[in-house]
Amino acid sequence: MGSSLCATDAGAANAEPVHELLFPMYVVKVSDFCQMDGPPEPHHLLKSQGLLHEWRPGMFVIFVSHQWLSSAHPDPHGRQTAVLRSTLAGVMSGSLYVEPDAVSIPSGKALSPTMRQQIGDGYLFLDWYAIPQITAREEGVNEDVTRTDAALAVQSIPAYVELANVFIALVPALLHTETGMRCNYVSWQSRGWCRAEWWCHLLSNKPDTSVIVVYSCREAEFMFPLSWQENKVSEGEFTVEADRRVVAKLGERALESKISFLSTAGPLSRYRYYLAQRPQLLCQRSEDFSLTEFLSHFRFPDRLEEAIQDTSSMSPVLCAVFAGDAKILRALLENRADANQKLYGLSDLGFYDGQTVLMAATKSRQTPKVLSTLIDLRADVNAATRIGLTAVALVRDPGQLRVLMEARADIHTPGRPFGLSPIAGAAVWACPETIAAMLAARCDPNFTPQGVGYGPLHAVCLQARNSRRATEIARILLASRADVNSTAAPVGVFKLVCWLSQARVAMRGFGHCSIVVRTAAALPGLTPLGAAALIGDEGLARLLWENDAEVLANQRGDLPEDLAIANGHDHLLPLLASFGV
């Protein structure tokens, strides 16, 4: 997803833009935006007040991607922009931490003081400000009008994304004023045009393509690297179905440009990765290569014996796995390629050092045939990551699970040192049908405290932002008698980490610590309801309450309501207050 935002060139804009700029890019100074109040004013009013500036080279621009909260106005009550103002103020002052998600935390990515200063001195792109007479997309409205300023500006959004230096996904949990739908990170990820903006940023040729996700005025983090790859641009939701084809072409153009750029500029490992993933990312059929064609396509030596000796981060085996080519994979492994090679150098793409090829196959949603090919040719089904997760804990669908179980993968034993059971890992990433199959195979929906000290119900609540179907998975676990009032009990070094986090929170205040520190401080004694409140998930909180969850404080004395307030999830307060009635 890009290098750390502490690099000197991290804020550089795209060196080789792909998309056409059909209408000028209008931006607002961050300093002016922070002085505004109430619902955002439209383009023509800001322009008449002299607050709009036409983009020119050298400007530092923050592109804000968001969902509209009504059909006529993106933010009729000004709540979304209020969160953005508070977030920017926290970023500029240094009081708001922006760091990787909990899974990616070892990467060490952070906002540097220089970047914080650039943001404060920079300019903001928000569609309502920047595009004249923009309206929400409606079927049959303005379909033939392609020459208006508004239409040209909308068509230029991919170009605006490329010109921006920082990309923010503004996703606080707020209600759409007409549909009553809860708009949040999960719903933002599902929207086709949001995915288009997201993809155009991530596939640009900027030195850094990180995405900052703003959950509330007190919570912001860098996006998990695998998220965009699991949200295909052509599979998004569109108000106007005709937009699907347009957006799919944007995604294809962005990906082809990325591959073309990497083919000459390198690195070769990234070129091979995107080339291998291309069919899956674009929802297209994989090419049917001969072995000779495969080696040439991915720029390996012509002689198989030499190619197999490639020890780069994208070896022939990994290229075959990511391409989903079981035939080529078998040919490589039968010629003594290593079925258990460990990954390295792909962490910014979501595949972490020390994970195995089999794990890469499960995480990239490869077919059961790819998994069975690896296993048939000696892949270790019980190899574990540095935190103790095996391929079963990273499984995505029932077909993958079936292959692993047939190979006698251990689906029960918690891994060390984190102490998470395979079903606790799978509950975060897999579909509900997979969790149901694991429970049918007698996986325990509860836990005996080890390591981090929690089980699958806590896991799905703490990581619900990464799953559209978290509530369904929690419902399945509860139906299998998961303890709705179980309390987390970290042990050993993890207990010490929690104590240290509690000390930090005591010194700095809960709201002035990072998301990871807050979570660790809250963890001892935390219930699933407390976890749902911590991340602001109303659907999960309601489900847990309906299944007899009690309002219990953690060991620090924080009630679920306290945790919601501390993390800026005020939308949960009416629901949590009703639990005590």
WOTA-V550441 format. One line per field, one symbol per residue. phi: phi as a letter, one per 30 degrees, with the letter a starting at -180 (. if undefined). psi: psi as a letter, one per 30 degrees, with the letter a starting at -180 (. if undefined). A space follows every 50 residues. Layout:
# WOTA-V550441
phi=???
psi=???
This chain:
# WOTA-V550441
phi=.kdddcddcdcddddbdccdccbeccbcdeddedcdaiedddeddddddi ccbdebejdccccccacdcadcbdadcidddddddddddddddidcdbbd eedceddidaddedddddddccbccbedddcdhdbddbdichdccccded ddddddeeddedddcbccccbddbdddcdiddcadddddddedddddddd ddcdcddbbdccccdadcbbadddededdcbdddcdcbdcdddedddddd dddddddddddddcdideddeddddddeeddchcdddccdddddddecic eddeddddddcddbdedddddddicdddedddddcidddcdcdaicddcj ccejdcddddddddhddedddddddecidddcdbddcjdceddcdcbddd dedddddiddccddcccdiddeddddddcddedddddddddidddcaceb hdibcdddddddcddcbdcedddddddddcidddcdcdbebiddddeddd dddddddcjedccdeddddddddeidceddddddcicdddddedddcidc dcddddjddeddddddcicddddeddddddd
psi=gllkgflfgfgklkeikekkjfkkjklkkeeeeffllakklleeeeeffg fkkkklkfkjkjkjklkkglffkfifggeefeeeeeeeeeeefgfkkjll leegeffgklkleeeeeeeefalkjkeeefkkhklkkkkfkgefjfflee eeeeffeeeeeeflekkkjjhkjlkkfefgkjkaeeeeffkeeeeeeeee efglglekhlkkkjelfgjklkkkffeefgikefglkkejeffeeeeeee eeeeeeeeeeeffefaleeeeeeeeefeeeeghlklkjkleeeeeeeghl lekeeeeffkglfileeeeeeffgjeeeeeeeefggljfgkkllggefgg jlkflleeeeeeeghlleeeeeeeefhgkjfgkllfggkleefgkeleee eeeeefghkjgekkkkffgklefeeefeflleeeeeeeefggkkfalkkl cfhlaeeeeeefgffgkfgeeeeeeeeefghkjfglkkiklbfeeeeeee eeeeeeefkefglleeeeeeefekgkleeeeeeefhjeeeeeeeefhhkl jklaffgkleeeeeeeggifffeeeeefff.
